[in-house]
Amino acid sequence: MNSLTQSKIPVLNIEGLKPGTESWIMACHKVRHTLEEYGCFMVVSDELSQDFMKEVYANMKALFDLPLETKMKNTSAKAFHGYVGATHTRPLYESMGIQQPTSLDEVVSFANLMWPSGNDQFR
């Protein structure tokens, strides 16, 4: 058995999905499973403009560029939730979790924790 098999990032196609439909719900389950299993995925969709994607990446960069002291305010009793920073064994790793990312109140609370003075772009 070859232990050096190359991993591939999963690709999910989200074109033409309408919120609330059965195909939307199935896609939501697939997104969740893929994130739980792989931690990431690539999106295929002509519906996401390059400007939108640039804005998403700019906001993620702004989040991870915050001072360490600020990021560490995002805590959780659950392992690997909240802020998880780099270690000597994972020097390039950082992750940030929101307790209930589908809850507007939780997302607003998270944004207020990270940017007490406000950041409407992130919301």
C-alpha positions in Angstrom: 0.0 0.0 0.0 1.3 3.4 -0.9 1.3 5.7 2.1 2.3 8.7 -0.1 -1.0 9.0 -1.9 -1.8 12.6 -2.8 -4.8 14.2 -1.1 -7.2 16.3 -3.1 -9.3 19.2 -1.9 -13.0 18.4 -2.4 -14.9 20.4 -5.0 -18.6 21.3 -4.4 -20.8 22.7 -7.1 -23.3 25.2 -5.7 -24.7 26.6 -9.0 -28.4 27.1 -9.3 -29.2 26.3 -5.6 -32.3 28.1 -4.1 -32.6 28.4 -0.3 -35.1 26.1 1.2 -35.3 23.6 -1.7 -34.4 20.0 -1.3 -31.3 20.5 -3.4 -30.3 23.4 -1.1 -30.7 21.2 2.0 -28.8 18.4 0.5 -26.0 20.8 -0.5 -26.0 22.2 3.1 -25.5 18.6 4.4 -22.7 18.0 1.9 -21.0 21.2 2.9 -21.1 20.3 6.6 -19.9 16.8 6.0 -17.1 18.0 3.8 -16.0 20.6 6.4 -16.1 18.0 9.2 -14.2 15.4 7.1 -11.7 17.6 5.3 -11.8 21.0 6.9 -12.1 22.8 3.6 -13.5 22.6 0.0 -13.4 24.5 -3.3 -16.6 26.0 -4.6 -17.7 25.8 -8.3 -20.2 28.5 -9.2 -20.5 31.1 -11.9 -22.8 32.9 -9.6 -20.0 34.1 -7.3 -18.3 37.1 -8.9 -14.6 37.7 -8.7 -15.4 40.9 -6.8 -17.3 39.0 -4.2 -14.5 36.4 -3.8 -11.9 39.2 -3.4 -14.1 40.8 -0.7 -14.4 37.5 1.2 -10.6 37.0 1.1 -9.9 40.6 2.1 -12.3 40.2 5.1 -10.6 36.9 6.1 -7.2 38.5 5.9 -8.4 41.3 8.1 -9.7 38.8 10.6 -6.4 36.9 10.8 -4.3 40.0 10.7 -5.8 41.2 14.0 -3.4 41.2 17.0 -3.0 37.9 18.8 -4.5 39.4 22.0 -7.7 40.2 20.1 -8.0 36.8 18.4 -7.4 35.0 21.7 -10.6 36.6 23.1 -12.5 34.2 20.9 -12.6 31.3 23.4 -14.7 28.1 23.7 -15.0 25.3 26.2 -15.1 22.9 23.2 -11.8 21.7 21.8 -10.7 23.4 18.6 -13.5 25.9 18.8 -12.8 29.6 19.2 -9.3 30.7 18.2 -6.6 28.1 17.7 -3.2 29.5 17.0 0.1 28.2 15.6 2.3 25.8 17.6 5.8 24.6 17.1 4.4 21.5 15.4 1.9 23.6 13.3 3.7 26.9 12.7 1.5 28.0 9.8 -1.9 27.0 11.3 -4.6 29.3 12.7 -8.3 28.7 12.9 -11.2 30.8 14.1 -14.6 29.4 15.0 -18.0 30.9 15.7 -20.1 28.9 18.1 -23.3 29.0 16.0 -22.3 30.4 12.6 -25.8 30.1 11.3 -27.1 32.5 14.0 -27.0 36.1 13.1 -26.8 37.0 16.9 -23.7 34.8 17.3 -22.0 36.2 14.2 -22.7 39.8 15.4 -21.4 38.9 18.8 -18.2 37.5 17.3 -17.7 40.5 15.1 -18.2 42.8 18.1 -15.7 40.8 20.1 -13.1 41.0 17.3 -13.9 44.7 16.3 -15.4 46.5 19.3 -15.4 49.7 17.3 -17.3 48.0 14.5 -16.6 46.4 11.2 -19.7 46.4 9.0 -17.8 44.7 6.1 -17.4 41.5 8.2 -21.1 41.3 9.1 
